[in-house]
Amino acid sequence: MAILADFTESPIIMNSSFTPWLRHPTVLRIVSPVLLGAVLLGLWQLACVAWKVPVYLVPSPVDIGRTLISDGPMLFGALWMTLKITFFSFALAVLIGTLAAFVFVQSRVLEASLFPYAILLQVTPVVAVAPLIIIWCSNTTLALIICATLVAIFPIIANTVLGLRSVNPGLLNLFRLNRASRWQVLLRLRIPSALPCFFAGLRIASGLALIGAVVAEFVAGTGGTGAGLAYQILQAGFQLNIPRLFAALLLIALTGVALFSLMAVLARLSLRNWHESELG
């Protein structure tokens, strides 16, 4: 018993009680990535200073920060234009993709007939079809929204169909035993069962909508006051203004992380009380 008491009171065991915060979900999800990013930025800055890397090749984080401040109004105005395309296309992808998934699960014949065309939208490069869409649409903004929607819609369709199909067989038999209608099965069984897969599709589609918006802006080449971040990247590349180019890329990356995090928060708020993927 004395050996056991000495072991439980050892410094190693006692010290572990002083660091429970290291395993806290907030630390793991937020603080740890931020600390790692700060370390990587510090190493980047040290490498640029130590090796005297020219700013027109790889700007340092300090140079990028200065550019964000000096060119902030122009860059953030362009970001707002890109965000509008992203939000509209994402909302359209969610609406059309969800409705298409509901149609697909009504019949295996419908799914087998229509799903290949959804795959066709996914595998066709938006760079190839964007010029045609821009020509066919008199409104450039509408053309950009359509292009970004085509990029973002497939994860919504695929994940929602998977979720609507992945119901518990026992629960499905119970609903049928109680003579539940197709509408009752959809509302009370299939839709709740599909929510985890649906939110997974939202996380993917939010980033793809941003990518589609930027790629469509590249193809359209729209400039002026209504230009998005893609035009700022093109213009900075032509002018060899590499710090501005990196600043625009940084804004796109941070926007993508923010969209993904927003979808993750929505999923957690919706699923944390009942689904194992968001418990704890």
Rosetta silent file (secondary structure, phi, psi, omega in degrees, C-alpha in Angstrom):
SEQUENCE: MAILADFTESPIIMNSSFTPWLRHPTVLRIVSPVLLGAVLLGLWQLACVAWKVPVYLVPSPVDIGRTLISDGPMLFGALWMTLKITFFSFALAVLIGTLAAFVFVQSRVLEASLFPYAILLQVTPVVAVAPLIIIWCSNTTLALIICATLVAIFPIIANTVLGLRSVNPGLLNLFRLNRASRWQVLLRLRIPSALPCFFAGLRIASGLALIGAVVAEFVAGTGGTGAGLAYQILQAGFQLNIPRLFAALLLIALTGVALFSLMAVLARLSLRNWHESELG
SCORE:     score description
SCORE:     0.000 S_00000001
   1 L     0.000  -35.299  178.773    0.000    0.000    0.000 S_00000001
   2 H   -65.466  -38.591  178.587    2.909    2.372    0.725 S_00000001
   3 H   -64.446  -42.761  179.348    4.329    1.755   -2.742 S_00000001
   4 H   -63.476  -39.662  179.431    0.943    2.476   -4.314 S_00000001
   5 H   -65.938  -42.672  178.716    0.591    5.691   -2.292 S_00000001
   6 H   -63.122  -37.970 -178.999    4.047    6.871   -3.284 S_00000001
   7 H   -66.514  -43.275 -178.311    3.298    6.140   -6.936 S_00000001
   8 H   -70.445  -22.324  179.881    0.009    8.061   -6.992 S_00000001
   9 L   -98.967   12.163 -179.750    1.663   11.045   -5.322 S_00000001
  10 L   -66.700  154.647 -178.734    4.632   11.138   -7.702 S_00000001
  11 H   -60.286  -32.562 -177.126    5.385   14.483   -9.449 S_00000001
  12 H   -64.814  -45.201 -179.059    4.594   13.050  -12.882 S_00000001
  13 H   -69.333  -40.372 -178.069    1.041   12.118  -11.952 S_00000001
  14 H   -69.617  -36.401 -179.100    0.442   15.321  -10.001 S_00000001
  15 H   -66.730  -29.416 -178.754    1.825   17.551  -12.735 S_00000001
  16 H   -64.479  -22.776  179.608   -0.588   16.100  -15.291 S_00000001
  17 L   -76.545  -13.818 -179.172   -3.456   17.631  -13.330 S_00000001
  18 L   -87.763   -5.040 -177.387   -2.085   21.104  -13.928 S_00000001
  19 L  -125.708   43.820  176.150   -2.409   20.929  -17.733 S_00000001
  20 H   -70.738  -21.434 -178.317   -5.975   19.811  -18.493 S_00000001
  21 H   -65.276  -22.240  179.272   -6.386   22.919  -20.659 S_00000001
  22 H   -65.520  -24.600 -179.020   -4.068   21.353  -23.244 S_00000001
  23 H  -101.872    7.185  179.566   -6.797   18.819  -23.999 S_00000001
  24 L   -69.193  138.958 -178.165   -9.665   21.329  -24.001 S_00000001
  25 H   -56.984  -37.031  179.888  -11.591   21.320  -27.321 S_00000001
  26 H   -63.605  -40.335  178.612  -11.208   25.092  -27.722 S_00000001
  27 H   -65.042  -44.455 -177.537   -7.433   24.813  -27.396 S_00000001
  28 H   -66.284  -35.177 -173.613   -7.243   21.950  -29.861 S_00000001
  29 H   -89.718  -28.318 -172.665   -9.480   23.634  -32.453 S_00000001
  30 H  -118.789  -57.038 -172.323   -8.409   27.289  -32.216 S_00000001
  31 H   -66.044  -43.430 -177.799   -5.316   27.982  -30.121 S_00000001
  32 H   -61.251  -48.514  176.681   -3.160   25.173  -31.506 S_00000001
  33 H   -62.217  -36.241  179.766   -3.588   26.126  -35.205 S_00000001
  34 H   -65.766  -43.477  178.513   -3.029   29.811  -34.364 S_00000001
  35 H   -63.141  -42.804  178.042    0.191   29.044  -32.487 S_00000001
  36 H   -62.591  -41.877  177.414    1.436   26.845  -35.322 S_00000001
  37 H   -62.247  -39.742  178.193    0.618   29.582  -37.836 S_00000001
  38 H   -63.976  -40.556  178.043    2.508   32.148  -35.741 S_00000001
  39 H   -63.797  -44.602  179.946    5.552   29.882  -35.614 S_00000001
  40 H   -64.109  -39.364  177.282    5.467   29.320  -39.386 S_00000001
  41 H   -64.991  -39.073  177.166    5.124   33.067  -40.030 S_00000001
  42 H   -63.350  -43.056  177.293    8.069   33.725  -37.743 S_00000001
  43 H   -64.402  -38.955  177.066   10.208   31.190  -39.588 S_00000001
  44 H   -60.342  -46.754 -179.623    9.124   32.712  -42.911 S_00000001
  45 H   -63.558  -43.763  179.445   10.127   36.195  -41.736 S_00000001
  46 H   -62.751  -40.313  179.723   13.483   34.976  -40.421 S_00000001
  47 H   -64.941  -41.388  179.549   14.221   33.146  -43.683 S_00000001
  48 H   -64.925  -38.481 -179.490   13.439   36.248  -45.772 S_00000001
  49 H   -74.628  -44.250 -175.982   15.664   38.436  -43.587 S_00000001
  50 H   -67.276  -40.466 -177.799   18.522   35.957  -43.204 S_00000001
  51 L   -94.988    1.032  178.160   18.728   35.044  -46.894 S_00000001
  52 L    51.919   51.829 -179.028   17.832   38.546  -48.121 S_00000001
  53 L   -70.485  128.159  179.363   15.114   37.227  -50.413 S_00000001
  54 L   -61.579  143.639 -176.730   14.015   39.933  -52.893 S_00000001
  55 L   -66.782  -24.188  179.688   10.497   41.189  -52.296 S_00000001
  56 L   -80.086   -5.327  173.568    9.599   40.586  -55.954 S_00000001
  57 L  -100.795  -63.603  177.316   10.257   36.857  -55.459 S_00000001
  58 L  -137.089  106.543  177.895    8.883   36.049  -52.001 S_00000001
  59 L   -72.620  151.662  177.513    7.734   38.939  -49.797 S_00000001
  60 L   -78.560  162.347  175.790    8.041   38.612  -46.044 S_00000001
  61 H   -56.798  -33.016  177.638    4.975   38.548  -43.774 S_00000001
  62 H   -64.947  -42.691  177.984    5.831   42.107  -42.714 S_00000001
  63 H   -62.515  -40.787  179.098    5.761   43.261  -46.357 S_00000001
  64 H   -65.415  -40.968  177.792    2.414   41.531  -46.886 S_00000001
  65 H   -62.790  -41.381  177.387    1.009   43.150  -43.749 S_00000001
  66 H   -62.767  -38.768  179.124    2.130   46.593  -44.896 S_00000001
  67 H   -66.805  -38.510  177.023    0.476   46.004  -48.262 S_00000001
  68 H   -60.756  -34.437  179.678   -2.770   44.965  -46.572 S_00000001
  69 H   -76.700  -47.263 -176.035   -2.738   48.279  -44.713 S_00000001
  70 H   -70.545  -39.524 -179.028   -1.702   50.516  -47.614 S_00000001
  71 L  -102.577   18.468 -175.546   -3.907   48.807  -50.239 S_00000001
  72 H   -56.065  -50.191 -179.455   -6.627   47.815  -47.781 S_00000001
  73 H   -56.913  -40.923 -179.311   -9.540   49.797  -49.270 S_00000001
  74 H   -70.033  -44.873 -176.594   -8.900   48.407  -52.736 S_00000001
  75 H   -69.364  -42.501 -178.837   -8.312   44.811  -51.599 S_00000001
  76 H   -73.074  -29.275  171.977  -11.229   44.652  -49.178 S_00000001
  77 H   -64.816  -41.255  176.192  -13.527   46.230  -51.747 S_00000001
  78 H   -66.443  -37.184  177.550  -12.514   43.501  -54.186 S_00000001
  79 H   -61.447  -40.190  179.319  -13.018   40.904  -51.448 S_00000001
  80 H   -62.210  -39.860  178.316  -16.579   42.136  -50.938 S_00000001
  81 H   -64.709  -42.271  178.097  -17.331   41.672  -54.643 S_00000001
  82 H   -66.139  -37.887  179.327  -15.940   38.126  -54.560 S_00000001
  83 H   -64.709  -37.777  178.454  -17.892   37.370  -51.390 S_00000001
  84 H   -62.232  -43.897  176.447  -21.159   38.436  -52.998 S_00000001
  85 H   -61.827  -42.094 -178.440  -20.575   36.005  -55.871 S_00000001
  86 H   -63.671  -47.463 -177.322  -19.619   33.308  -53.361 S_00000001
  87 H   -65.003  -44.752 -179.984  -22.665   33.765  -51.126 S_00000001
  88 H   -63.972  -43.801 -179.269  -25.176   33.873  -53.978 S_00000001
  89 H   -68.401  -37.585  178.791  -23.669   30.815  -55.678 S_00000001
  90 H   -65.188  -44.987  178.052  -23.448   28.892  -52.402 S_00000001
  91 H   -62.121  -40.978  178.842  -27.090   29.611  -51.570 S_00000001
  92 H   -66.190  -39.644  178.778  -28.136   28.595  -55.074 S_00000001
  93 H   -64.890  -40.478  178.839  -26.075   25.393  -54.861 S_00000001
  94 H   -65.159  -44.003 -178.782  -27.653   24.480  -51.514 S_00000001
  95 H   -64.368  -54.055 -177.022  -31.173   25.125  -52.793 S_00000001
  96 H   -68.408  -41.650 -178.434  -30.842   23.291  -56.111 S_00000001
  97 H   -64.166  -41.148  179.148  -28.634   20.524  -54.721 S_00000001
  98 H   -67.044  -44.075  177.839  -30.978   19.746  -51.838 S_00000001
  99 H   -62.198  -41.558  178.197  -34.051   19.679  -54.074 S_00000001
 100 H   -62.854  -39.674  179.031  -32.236   17.430  -56.554 S_00000001
 101 H   -64.255  -40.716  177.160  -31.254   15.058  -53.742 S_00000001
 102 H   -62.060  -37.567  177.731  -34.871   14.817  -52.569 S_00000001
 103 H   -67.438  -42.040 -176.787  -35.910   13.956  -56.123 S_00000001
 104 H   -62.321  -39.683 -174.951  -33.174   11.329  -56.469 S_00000001
 105 L   -77.842   -7.335  178.626  -34.151    9.412  -53.325 S_00000001
 106 L   -73.013  -25.180 -176.713  -37.776    9.086  -54.414 S_00000001
 107 L  -155.854  134.827  176.075  -36.875    6.477  -56.999 S_00000001
 108 H   -65.125  -31.812  178.734  -33.842    4.377  -57.838 S_00000001
 109 H   -65.909  -44.285  177.822  -34.729    4.798  -61.506 S_00000001
 110 H   -62.165  -43.158  179.894  -34.628    8.589  -61.198 S_00000001
 111 H   -63.250  -44.811  179.977  -31.325    8.441  -59.342 S_00000001
 112 H   -65.644  -30.221 -177.946  -29.772    6.100  -61.908 S_00000001
 113 H   -81.026  -37.790 -170.896  -31.017    8.300  -64.749 S_00000001
 114 H  -100.385  -27.668 -174.824  -30.095   11.742  -63.392 S_00000001
 115 H   -61.825  -36.784  176.601  -27.094   11.227  -61.113 S_00000001
 116 H   -57.355  -31.356  178.691  -24.618   10.728  -63.998 S_00000001
 117 H   -73.246  -30.284  172.894  -25.458   14.243  -65.184 S_00000001
 118 H   -66.540  -39.167  175.795  -24.658   15.584  -61.732 S_00000001
 119 H   -64.377  -36.698  178.439  -21.305   13.827  -61.978 S_00000001
 120 H   -60.091  -39.152  176.413  -20.858   15.416  -65.393 S_00000001
 121 H   -63.094  -35.011 -177.378  -21.167   18.855  -63.792 S_00000001
 122 H   -73.286  -41.209 -173.051  -18.479   17.920  -61.280 S_00000001
 123 H   -86.083  -12.750  178.166  -15.891   16.536  -63.693 S_00000001
 124 L   -81.058  121.320 -179.049  -16.264   19.259  -66.332 S_00000001
 125 L   -62.818  132.515 -179.582  -13.669   21.995  -65.650 S_00000001
 126 H   -66.028  -25.270  177.719  -15.334   25.321  -64.997 S_00000001
 127 H   -63.484  -30.635 -177.978  -12.527   26.992  -66.951 S_00000001
 128 H   -77.700  -34.842 -176.120  -13.783   25.192  -70.062 S_00000001
 129 H   -96.451  -17.097 -177.798  -17.447   26.141  -69.723 S_00000001
 130 H   -59.195  -43.078  178.244  -17.073   29.592  -68.176 S_00000001
 131 H   -59.573  -38.182  178.547  -16.399   31.370  -71.507 S_00000001
 132 H   -65.850  -43.627 -179.548  -19.575   29.871  -72.968 S_00000001
 133 H   -63.959  -39.126  178.975  -21.659   30.863  -69.947 S_00000001
 134 H   -65.232  -36.666  177.877  -20.250   34.396  -70.067 S_00000001
 135 H   -69.257  -42.564 -176.414  -21.150   34.623  -73.770 S_00000001
 136 H   -71.045  -31.329 -178.062  -24.661   33.244  -73.247 S_00000001
 137 L   -95.651  127.358  178.261  -25.447   35.501  -70.258 S_00000001
 138 L   -72.078  -25.532  179.851  -25.754   39.201  -70.924 S_00000001
 139 L   -97.064  118.836 -177.713  -25.117   39.913  -67.229 S_00000001
 140 H   -65.436  -39.763  179.629  -21.532   39.166  -66.184 S_00000001
 141 H   -61.488  -42.410  177.054  -22.411   38.881  -62.492 S_00000001
 142 H   -62.309  -40.314  178.280  -25.083   36.287  -63.273 S_00000001
 143 H   -62.656  -41.103  178.606  -22.572   34.347  -65.366 S_00000001
 144 H   -64.655  -39.935  178.900  -20.083   34.328  -62.480 S_00000001
 145 H   -64.389  -41.883  179.255  -22.767   33.084  -60.080 S_00000001
 146 H   -63.135  -43.952  179.816  -23.733   30.266  -62.459 S_00000001
 147 H   -61.247  -46.454 -179.809  -20.102   29.188  -62.866 S_00000001
 148 H   -66.803  -34.101  177.801  -19.491   29.133  -59.117 S_00000001
 149 H   -64.785  -40.708  178.539  -22.766   27.263  -58.545 S_00000001
 150 H   -61.440  -33.473  179.266  -21.720   24.534  -60.972 S_00000001
 151 H   -73.207  -36.908 -170.591  -18.524   24.049  -58.975 S_00000001
 152 H   -92.212  -12.220 -168.023  -20.234   23.928  -55.576 S_00000001
 153 H   -77.585  -31.501 -172.059  -23.400   21.950  -56.256 S_00000001
 154 H   -63.373  -44.619  178.367  -22.112   18.371  -56.509 S_00000001
 155 H   -58.875  -32.924  177.663  -21.033   17.903  -52.845 S_00000001
 156 H   -65.277  -47.023 -179.405  -24.493   19.042  -51.760 S_00000001
 157 H   -63.100  -51.876 -174.171  -26.199   16.522  -54.041 S_00000001
 158 H   -63.270  -47.205 -177.767  -23.877   13.615  -53.272 S_00000001
 159 H   -69.904  -37.579  179.696  -23.770   14.070  -49.489 S_00000001
 160 H   -69.011  -41.272  176.089  -27.489   14.737  -49.140 S_00000001
 161 H   -60.588  -44.663  178.668  -28.400   11.688  -51.221 S_00000001
 162 H   -60.012  -43.953  179.949  -26.030    9.584  -49.116 S_00000001
 163 H   -66.607  -40.860  179.358  -27.567   10.893  -45.906 S_00000001
 164 H   -67.319  -28.723  177.621  -31.147   10.380  -47.066 S_00000001
 165 H   -81.789  -24.740 -171.987  -30.305    6.811  -48.066 S_00000001
 166 L   -90.327   61.940  176.852  -28.379    6.030  -44.850 S_00000001
 167 L   -97.837  155.346  177.570  -31.305    5.487  -42.515 S_00000001
 168 L   -66.980  121.509 -178.169  -31.434    2.864  -39.805 S_00000001
 169 H   -59.025  -35.882  178.975  -33.164   -0.211  -41.320 S_00000001
 170 H   -64.656  -42.661  177.567  -34.823   -1.000  -38.006 S_00000001
 171 H   -66.548  -37.689  178.747  -36.298    2.476  -37.733 S_00000001
 172 H   -64.205  -41.884  177.249  -37.403    2.354  -41.356 S_00000001
 173 H   -65.155  -35.332  177.836  -39.187   -0.960  -40.763 S_00000001
 174 H   -64.791  -42.252  177.309  -40.797    0.516  -37.648 S_00000001
 175 H   -62.244  -42.519 -179.945  -42.146    3.452  -39.654 S_00000001
 176 H   -67.513  -36.257  179.016  -43.487    1.088  -42.295 S_00000001
 177 H   -63.157  -34.085  178.673  -45.021   -1.149  -39.643 S_00000001
 178 L   -90.044   14.325  175.536  -46.915    1.855  -38.299 S_00000001
 179 L    57.203   41.477  176.425  -48.078    2.698  -41.828 S_00000001
 180 L   -71.188  141.957  178.810  -46.203    5.997  -41.980 S_00000001
 181 L   -74.308  165.470  177.269  -46.629    7.871  -45.227 S_00000001
 182 H   -58.519  -38.107  179.248  -43.732    8.656  -47.542 S_00000001
 183 H   -66.090  -40.806  178.027  -43.926   12.291  -46.392 S_00000001
 184 H   -67.075  -39.790  177.358  -43.739   11.288  -42.708 S_00000001
 185 H   -62.546  -40.016 -179.352  -40.761    9.020  -43.366 S_00000001
 186 H   -66.318  -47.539 -174.254  -39.002   11.858  -45.164 S_00000001
 187 H   -74.571  -39.028 -170.751  -39.638   14.515  -42.509 S_00000001
 188 H  -100.125  -12.662 -178.539  -39.225   12.445  -39.348 S_00000001
 189 H  -125.760  -56.162 -173.134  -36.612    9.875  -40.353 S_00000001
 190 H   -68.857  -45.864 -178.136  -34.701   10.576  -43.544 S_00000001
 191 H   -64.395  -47.604  175.686  -34.055   14.308  -43.066 S_00000001
 192 H   -59.947  -37.814  178.748  -32.788   13.986  -39.453 S_00000001
 193 H   -67.849  -27.007 -176.569  -30.610   11.049  -40.505 S_00000001
 194 H   -85.656  -11.450 -174.087  -29.221   13.063  -43.422 S_00000001
 195 H   -58.255  -44.444  178.612  -28.186   16.134  -41.404 S_00000001
 196 H   -59.188  -44.796  177.955  -24.595   14.981  -40.611 S_00000001
 197 H   -67.130  -36.713  179.310  -23.902   14.216  -44.270 S_00000001
 198 H   -62.433  -45.255  179.537  -25.666   17.413  -45.340 S_00000001
 199 H   -68.304  -31.891  173.294  -23.479   19.569  -43.115 S_00000001
 200 H   -62.766  -40.000  175.460  -20.400   17.754  -44.388 S_00000001
 201 H   -64.335  -36.189  177.468  -21.495   18.728  -47.881 S_00000001
 202 H   -62.981  -40.723 -179.937  -21.926   22.341  -46.744 S_00000001
 203 H   -61.504  -42.017 -179.491  -18.346   22.452  -45.475 S_00000001
 204 H   -71.875  -45.074 -174.577  -17.021   21.264  -48.821 S_00000001
 205 H   -67.180  -31.276  179.962  -19.369   23.337  -50.965 S_00000001
 206 H   -62.761  -43.145  176.515  -18.626   26.602  -49.141 S_00000001
 207 H   -68.839  -38.440  179.256  -14.967   26.388  -50.125 S_00000001
 208 H   -66.921  -33.126  176.533  -15.790   25.257  -53.645 S_00000001
 209 H   -63.486  -39.920  176.764  -18.139   28.216  -54.102 S_00000001
 210 H   -65.609  -43.910  178.149  -15.266   30.550  -53.251 S_00000001
 211 H   -61.616  -45.371  179.383  -12.940   28.700  -55.627 S_00000001
 212 H   -61.666  -38.284  178.679  -15.549   28.791  -58.377 S_00000001
 213 H   -64.606  -44.179 -179.106  -16.093   32.522  -57.887 S_00000001
 214 H   -66.696  -44.034  179.956  -12.367   33.287  -58.124 S_00000001
 215 H   -63.818  -42.225  178.622  -11.845   31.030  -61.158 S_00000001
 216 H   -63.157  -37.782  176.740  -14.858   32.537  -62.925 S_00000001
 217 H   -65.052  -37.854  175.866  -13.499   36.024  -62.241 S_00000001
 218 H   -59.082  -47.141 -177.081  -10.172   34.968  -63.747 S_00000001
 219 H   -67.878  -42.566 -178.341  -11.891   33.778  -66.911 S_00000001
 220 H   -67.566  -35.549  179.880  -14.194   36.795  -67.153 S_00000001
 221 L    64.518   30.764 -178.844  -11.338   39.219  -66.590 S_00000001
 222 L   -72.207  138.001  179.567  -13.701   41.894  -65.310 S_00000001
 223 L  -124.571 -168.504  178.690  -12.012   45.048  -64.087 S_00000001
 224 H    86.124 -159.827 -175.639  -12.940   48.438  -62.732 S_00000001
 225 H   -69.897  -23.346 -179.360  -14.814   49.220  -59.547 S_00000001
 226 H   -95.698   17.724 -177.002  -16.805   45.979  -59.663 S_00000001
 227 L   -81.179  149.692  177.691  -13.755   43.724  -59.925 S_00000001
 228 L   -96.812 -167.604 -177.227  -13.090   40.936  -57.462 S_00000001
 229 H   -67.407  -27.996  179.326   -9.911   39.572  -55.954 S_00000001
 230 H   -61.542  -40.527  178.402   -9.059   37.593  -59.084 S_00000001
 231 H   -65.819  -38.185  177.624   -8.618   40.827  -61.024 S_00000001
 232 H   -64.608  -36.513  176.634   -6.392   42.220  -58.273 S_00000001
 233 H   -66.249  -45.303  178.179   -4.236   39.091  -58.486 S_00000001
 234 H   -61.182  -46.387 -178.856   -3.970   39.406  -62.268 S_00000001
 235 H   -64.360  -42.082  178.389   -3.158   43.101  -62.079 S_00000001
 236 H   -64.461  -36.888  176.956   -0.563   42.581  -59.337 S_00000001
 237 H   -65.876  -42.052  178.356    1.082   39.832  -61.388 S_00000001
 238 H   -64.147  -35.093 -178.160    1.290   42.031  -64.485 S_00000001
 239 L   -89.913    1.285 -175.551    2.792   44.865  -62.414 S_00000001
 240 L    55.540   32.725  175.038    5.135   42.519  -60.492 S_00000001
 241 L   -90.913   75.777 -172.427    3.561   43.798  -57.291 S_00000001
 242 H   -65.886  -37.660  176.147    4.138   40.493  -55.512 S_00000001
 243 H   -58.398  -40.244  177.487    3.265   41.733  -51.990 S_00000001
 244 H   -66.777  -37.267  177.792   -0.197   42.760  -53.218 S_00000001
 245 H   -60.974  -46.560  178.844   -0.569   39.406  -54.965 S_00000001
 246 H   -65.198  -36.133  178.940    0.261   37.579  -51.726 S_00000001
 247 H   -64.104  -41.667  177.183   -2.083   39.867  -49.789 S_00000001
 248 H   -64.850  -41.342  176.748   -4.964   39.004  -52.128 S_00000001
 249 H   -62.736  -38.664  178.302   -4.143   35.305  -51.816 S_00000001
 250 H   -63.002  -41.622  178.538   -4.090   35.666  -48.033 S_00000001
 251 H   -63.385  -40.109  177.985   -7.555   37.230  -48.054 S_00000001
 252 H   -63.953  -44.321 -179.089   -8.884   34.377  -50.194 S_00000001
 253 H   -63.773  -45.547  179.703   -7.340   31.776  -47.886 S_00000001
 254 H   -64.732  -35.802  176.953   -8.668   33.424  -44.721 S_00000001
 255 H   -64.625  -42.238  177.386  -12.109   33.735  -46.306 S_00000001
 256 H   -61.613  -42.458  177.470  -12.107   30.026  -47.129 S_00000001
 257 H   -63.586  -41.186  179.869  -11.140   29.149  -43.552 S_00000001
 258 H   -64.201  -41.530  178.674  -13.860   31.454  -42.213 S_00000001
 259 H   -64.601  -44.125  178.410  -16.526   29.873  -44.432 S_00000001
 260 H   -62.128  -43.266 -179.835  -15.482   26.360  -43.423 S_00000001
 261 H   -64.367  -38.370  178.284  -15.469   27.350  -39.746 S_00000001
 262 H   -62.588  -43.224  177.906  -18.920   28.908  -40.069 S_00000001
 263 H   -65.883  -35.402  177.623  -20.309   25.689  -41.538 S_00000001
 264 H   -65.837  -39.261  177.717  -18.603   23.711  -38.755 S_00000001
 265 H   -65.211  -43.248  177.513  -20.232   25.934  -36.116 S_00000001
 266 H   -60.733  -41.230  178.474  -23.657   25.475  -37.730 S_00000001
 267 H   -64.139  -42.416 -179.119  -23.139   21.713  -37.754 S_00000001
 268 H   -65.480  -42.032  179.299  -22.102   21.696  -34.121 S_00000001
 269 H   -64.173  -32.523 -177.130  -25.081   23.789  -33.030 S_00000001
 270 H   -84.512  -28.249 -170.294  -27.461   21.491  -34.910 S_00000001
 271 H  -114.973   -7.245 -169.266  -25.957   18.118  -33.985 S_00000001
 272 L   -65.863  -22.026 -176.250  -24.219   18.520  -30.631 S_00000001
 273 L   -89.656   -7.702 -173.877  -27.158   17.250  -28.567 S_00000001
 274 L  -147.353  -17.751 -177.097  -27.743   13.973  -30.373 S_00000001
 275 L  -108.862  137.988 -173.669  -25.105   12.952  -32.931 S_00000001
 276 H   -65.312  -22.612 -178.537  -21.814   11.356  -31.945 S_00000001
 277 H   -68.089  -21.199 -177.902  -19.795   13.366  -34.492 S_00000001
 278 H  -120.390   11.501  178.009  -20.353   16.589  -32.497 S_00000001
 279 L   -80.641  146.868  177.166  -20.523   15.253  -28.951 S_00000001
 280 L    84.742    0.000    0.000  -17.864   16.310  -26.488 S_00000001
